[in-house]
Amino acid sequence: MQARLAHIWRHPIKGIGAEPLERVSLSPGRPLPLDRAWAVLEDGGESGPGWRSCRNFLRGAKGPSLMAITARVEGETIHLSHPDRPDLSIAPPHDADALFGWLRPIYPADRRPPAALVQSPPEGMSDAPFASVAILNLSSLRALSQKVGQVLDPRRFRGNLWLDGLAPWEEFDLVGKTLAIGDARLEIVEPIGRCRATEANPDTGRRDAPTLQALQDGWGHTEFGVYVTVQTGGDIALGDEATLA
């Protein structure tokens, strides 16, 4: 197996904003730095400490327009952009009210409103209850695009690391194995189950592709990508080779 690292993405606020990176330093037992570092708790959501299920937060499956938000981190400030909203800059944990007001016009009125901007625990706040990094396969994306009948943007799947050079769905065969990318070593843990957030176009925030139905019809499941854990930390960068360790 030989592939290369084609994309690096992080999402500073869970479900709200994607940011491309050229390089990053990974730490053992931690998510990608500043990925899902914050999350917007919905009214009535579980407010205890530690990791909590995605059902407690605002996310693209509930409000597809959130999928069109882009992010850029600059020091302590997160800059957010959306095609239907003016740009916004916030410095968590401050500015929560400004963020909630900015989100209100693009989040469904029949959904529970935002209640608090919460900081994630050290293991992060991905949809997995452990410190995970999401690895996805561009060949699988091309296969799914062909099944759907349109080119699918990688941002639909909110992954962290995209590999190019694998066969379609080869990532599922690597569960239990260890990948070497740059200086880091990553253990592949399990496939990622998907939700309706992937149906939304990240340019418009509107649902326009039956991704879940296409996965089910074509391959008998609704999984896409794999969760990995960082076993050995180190620097990784676009273009790095990904090989079995």
HELIX and SHEET records of a PDB file:
HELIX    1   1 CYS A   54  ASN A   56  5                                   3    
HELIX    2   2 PRO A   64  ALA A   68  5                                   5    
HELIX    3   3 ALA A   96  LEU A  103  1                                   8    
HELIX    4   4 ARG A  104  ILE A  106  5                                   3    
HELIX    5   5 LEU A  138  VAL A  148  1                                  11    
HELIX    6   6 PRO A  154  PHE A  157  5                                   4    
HELIX    7   7 GLU A  170  ASP A  173  1                                   4    
HELIX    8   8 ARG A  196  GLU A  199  5                                   4    
HELIX    9   9 THR A  211  TRP A  219  1                                   9    
SHEET    1   A 8 GLU A  19  LEU A  21  0                                        
SHEET    2   A 8 GLN A   2  ARG A  10 -1                                        
SHEET    3   A 8 LEU A 161  ASP A 164 -1                                        
SHEET    4   A 8 VAL A 133  ASN A 137  1                                        
SHEET    5   A 8 GLU A 223  THR A 232 -1                                        
SHEET    6   A 8 ALA A 184  GLY A 193 -1                                        
SHEET    7   A 8 THR A 178  ILE A 181 -1                                        
SHEET    8   A 8 GLU A 241  LEU A 244 -1                                        
SHEET    1   B 2 ARG A  23  LEU A  26  0                                        
SHEET    2   B 2 GLY A 234  ALA A 237 -1                                        
SHEET    1   C 2 TRP A  38  GLU A  42  0                                        
SHEET    2   C 2 PRO A 114  GLN A 119 -1                                        
SHEET    1   D 3 THR A  70  GLU A  74  0                                        
SHEET    2   D 3 THR A  77  HIS A  82 -1                                        
SHEET    3   D 3 ARG A  85  ILE A  90 -1                                        
END                                                                             
